[in-house]
């Protein structure tokens, strides 16, 4: 796959798939990146905040644990029960998001 990626469009075929490229061509990578770039940015917009929020929630849990038993016995159950939102709650939430115009948007 790596060798074929450096071949020009004319050199790519089943008969020549094991042959080395005659010259290095990066047109394949430019075309693939131009088609994937919008979706890549959408993925980054979703992944980066999710990773940051998960890290913050985990840090809050650790800080509650380090603060002592009195704080931990209130913080941990709240974080734990927040993870177990029932599946049936997601449908009314989706309807609500559609009604206020946020469904299908980046902010929704």
Secondary structure, 3 states (H helix, E strand, C coil): CHHHHCCCHHHCCCCCCCCCCCCCCCHHHHHHHHHHHHHHHHHHHHHHHHHHHHHHHHHHHHHHHHHCHHHHHHHHHHHHHHHCCCCHHHHHHHHHHHHCCCCCCCCC
